[in-house]
Structure formats: C-alpha cells, structure tokens
C-alpha cells in the first residue's frame, strides 16, 4: 500500500505546471508581468522557478541572488540541463512570488563580476560554495528581453 501512495503522489506532482521539489517540471503558468529595471524589492536572495527551452519547456526550482539591483542565478561548477538549455537559447521565464517574467540569460564571464557575485553568494549561507573555486563557472545574469 505505501508504494501505491508514493506512486500516486509522484504522478500528481509531475502533472503540475512546474518543478516539484528537486524534480524538474514543464511550462510555468501565471500572468506575465513586465520585468522590473531593479530587482532589489526581492531582497538580497531567495528562491524562484526558472523555465528554459521554450519549444519544450523545462523548469527547475533554484536560488537567486540580487546584487546591485540585478538578478543572478548560479549552477556552480556544473553544466546542468537548464544551463545547457540557456546556452542554446537564452530566452527564459522566471516565476517568483507568483509573478512570471520573460527574461534573457546572459552568462557572466567578467572576473570582477564573478568575484562580486561569489562574495554575495557565500554570505547567504555557510553551505554556499565559492564559485571562484571551480574550473568553469555557470553564473547567469537575467535581463529583460
């Protein structure tokens, strides 16, 4: 019986529009709002849902960081599935606090910007690894389209 309950919960969760805990989801729903020019109203950091791959939407839960009013997401030293999608097509959608924004992901490559991000990122928690310690870093700034 417990196995059936687990299967039913999993089936129900995957039918939802978007990710469920650590499981990726599909297209995010919600009313699209204009992206703000300054994201400081979200605080210094938080969690959101990111949708990539517009032709076959793929969404994940992730942490974001706001630095100097700009919004960043970080995959650390791993070229995740959502990173691969953004490398192929930078059009993304972000759902945060019930609002949906259409954005464009720009990979951060400037060493000074990476260092500033690393400082902001590691201040958030002792569990946040310093991205400057990776051979390759996958940090993205999310900009209005």
C-alpha positions as CSV (number, residue, x, y, z in Angstrom):
1,X,0.0,0.0,0.0
2,X,2.7,2.6,0.8
3,X,4.2,2.1,-2.6
4,X,0.9,2.9,-4.3
5,X,0.5,6.1,-2.3
6,X,4.0,7.2,-3.2
7,X,3.3,6.5,-6.9
8,X,0.1,8.4,-6.7
9,X,1.8,11.4,-5.1
10,X,4.6,11.3,-7.6
11,X,2.1,11.1,-10.5
12,X,0.1,14.0,-9.1
13,X,3.2,16.1,-8.6
14,X,4.5,15.6,-12.1
15,X,1.2,16.7,-13.5
16,X,1.7,20.1,-12.0
17,X,2.9,23.0,-14.0
18,X,6.5,23.4,-13.0
19,X,9.1,21.7,-10.8
20,X,8.3,19.8,-7.7
21,X,11.0,19.9,-5.0
22,X,14.1,18.6,-6.9
23,X,12.2,17.2,-9.8
24,X,12.1,19.3,-13.0
25,X,8.8,20.3,-14.5
26,X,7.4,21.8,-17.6
27,X,5.9,25.1,-18.6
28,X,5.2,27.6,-15.8
29,X,1.9,29.3,-15.7
30,X,0.8,32.7,-14.4
31,X,0.3,36.2,-15.7
32,X,3.4,37.6,-17.4
33,X,4.5,40.9,-15.8
34,X,7.0,43.4,-17.2
35,X,10.4,42.8,-15.7
36,X,11.5,45.4,-13.2
37,X,14.6,47.5,-14.0
38,X,15.7,47.0,-10.4
39,X,15.2,43.7,-8.5
40,X,16.1,45.0,-5.0
41,X,12.4,44.6,-3.9
42,X,13.0,40.8,-3.8
43,X,15.7,41.2,-1.1
44,X,19.3,40.0,-1.4
45,X,18.3,36.4,-2.3
46,X,15.5,33.9,-2.5
47,X,14.1,31.0,-4.4
48,X,12.2,31.0,-7.7
49,X,11.3,28.7,-10.6
50,X,13.2,29.0,-13.8
51,X,11.8,27.8,-17.2
52,X,14.2,27.2,-20.1
53,X,13.8,25.6,-23.5
54,X,10.8,27.5,-24.9
55,X,10.0,24.8,-27.5
56,X,9.7,22.1,-24.9
57,X,9.6,23.9,-21.5
58,X,11.8,22.6,-18.7
59,X,11.6,24.2,-15.3
60,X,13.5,23.9,-12.0
61,X,13.5,25.4,-8.6
62,X,16.6,27.4,-7.8
63,X,18.1,30.1,-5.7
64,X,18.6,33.6,-7.0
65,X,20.8,36.4,-5.8
66,X,20.2,40.1,-6.2
67,X,23.3,42.2,-6.5
68,X,23.3,46.0,-7.3
69,X,19.6,45.6,-8.4
70,X,20.4,42.9,-10.9
71,X,19.2,39.3,-10.7
72,X,21.5,36.3,-10.9
73,X,21.2,32.5,-10.9
74,X,24.1,30.1,-10.3
75,X,24.7,26.5,-11.3
76,X,28.1,26.5,-9.7
77,X,30.6,24.3,-11.5
78,X,28.1,22.1,-13.1
79,X,26.7,22.5,-16.6
80,X,23.2,21.4,-15.7
81,X,20.4,20.6,-18.1
82,X,18.9,24.1,-17.6
83,X,22.4,25.6,-18.3
84,X,22.6,23.6,-21.5
85,X,19.2,25.0,-22.5
86,X,20.2,28.6,-21.8
87,X,23.4,28.2,-23.7
88,X,21.4,27.0,-26.7
89,X,18.6,29.6,-26.3
90,X,18.9,32.4,-23.7
91,X,15.1,33.0,-23.5
92,X,13.9,32.1,-20.1
93,X,10.9,32.7,-17.9
94,X,11.1,33.2,-14.1
95,X,8.3,32.8,-11.6
96,X,8.9,34.5,-8.3
97,X,6.4,35.4,-5.7
98,X,3.6,34.3,-8.1
99,X,4.8,36.7,-10.8
100,X,6.1,35.5,-14.2
101,X,8.8,37.4,-16.1
102,X,10.1,36.8,-19.6
103,X,13.9,37.3,-19.4
104,X,17.1,36.6,-21.2
105,X,20.0,34.8,-19.6
106,X,23.5,36.3,-20.0
107,X,26.4,34.2,-18.8
108,X,28.7,36.1,-16.5
109,X,32.4,35.8,-17.6
110,X,33.9,39.0,-16.3
111,X,36.3,38.0,-13.4
112,X,35.4,41.1,-11.3
113,X,31.6,40.4,-11.6
114,X,32.2,36.7,-10.8
115,X,34.2,37.8,-7.7
116,X,31.5,40.2,-6.5
117,X,28.8,37.5,-7.1
118,X,30.9,35.0,-5.2
119,X,31.1,37.4,-2.2
120,X,27.3,37.9,-2.2
121,X,26.6,34.2,-2.8
122,X,28.8,32.9,0.0
123,X,27.4,35.4,2.5
124,X,24.0,33.9,2.2
125,X,24.8,30.6,3.9
126,X,27.7,28.5,5.1
127,X,26.5,25.8,2.7
128,X,27.1,28.0,-0.4
129,X,30.3,27.1,-2.2
130,X,32.5,29.8,-3.5
131,X,32.1,29.7,-7.3
132,X,35.6,31.1,-7.9
133,X,37.0,27.8,-6.8
134,X,35.6,26.0,-9.9
135,X,37.4,25.5,-13.1
136,X,34.4,26.6,-15.0
137,X,31.6,28.8,-13.6
138,X,28.0,28.8,-14.7
139,X,26.6,32.1,-13.3
140,X,23.9,33.9,-15.3
141,X,22.5,37.5,-15.1
142,X,18.8,37.6,-16.0
143,X,18.0,40.6,-18.1
144,X,14.7,41.9,-19.6
145,X,14.1,40.7,-23.1
